[in-house]
């Protein structure tokens, strides 16, 4: 089972996110022959924009 988990930007966002993944992990932990993998991801901050690599010279 692959579970994606949002990595919050602020400490106060932790209780707001990942509660479903946590519950699933706890239920699947004791299930035989089951592997659980967490995949953390971040949502880019649109206020600051994303930095892009400069275009190739040529």
C-alpha positions in Angstrom: 0.0 0.0 0.0 1.5 3.4 -1.0 0.2 6.3 1.0 1.0 9.8 -0.1 1.4 12.3 2.8 1.4 16.1 2.5 4.3 17.8 4.2 2.9 20.9 5.8 4.7 24.2 5.6 3.7 25.3 9.1 3.5 23.4 12.4 -0.1 24.4 12.9 -1.1 22.6 9.7 -0.1 19.2 11.0 -3.5 18.5 12.7 -5.3 19.5 9.5 -3.6 17.1 7.1 -2.6 13.4 6.9 -5.2 12.2 9.4 -6.7 9.7 6.9 -3.2 8.3 6.1 -2.4 7.9 9.8 -5.6 6.0 10.4 -4.9 3.7 7.4 -1.3 3.1 8.5 -2.5 2.1 12.0 -5.1 -0.3 10.6 -2.7 -1.9 8.1 0.2 -2.2 10.4 -1.1 -5.3 12.1 -2.4 -6.9 8.8 -0.2 -9.9 7.8 1.6 -9.8 4.4 1.0 -6.1 4.0 3.7 -3.5 3.2 2.9 0.2 3.8 5.1 2.8 2.1 4.8 6.6 2.9 5.6 9.0 0.1 5.9 12.6 1.4 5.1 15.4 -1.0 5.1 19.2 -0.8 2.8 21.6 -2.5 4.7 24.5 -4.1 4.0 27.9 -2.6 2.4 30.0 -5.3 3.0 33.3 -3.4 6.7 33.0 -3.8 6.7 31.4 -7.2 8.9 28.6 -8.3 12.4 29.1 -9.5 13.1 27.7 -12.9 16.5 26.9 -14.3 17.7 29.5 -16.9 17.3 28.4 -20.5 20.3 26.7 -22.1 22.7 29.1 -23.8 22.9 28.7 -27.6 
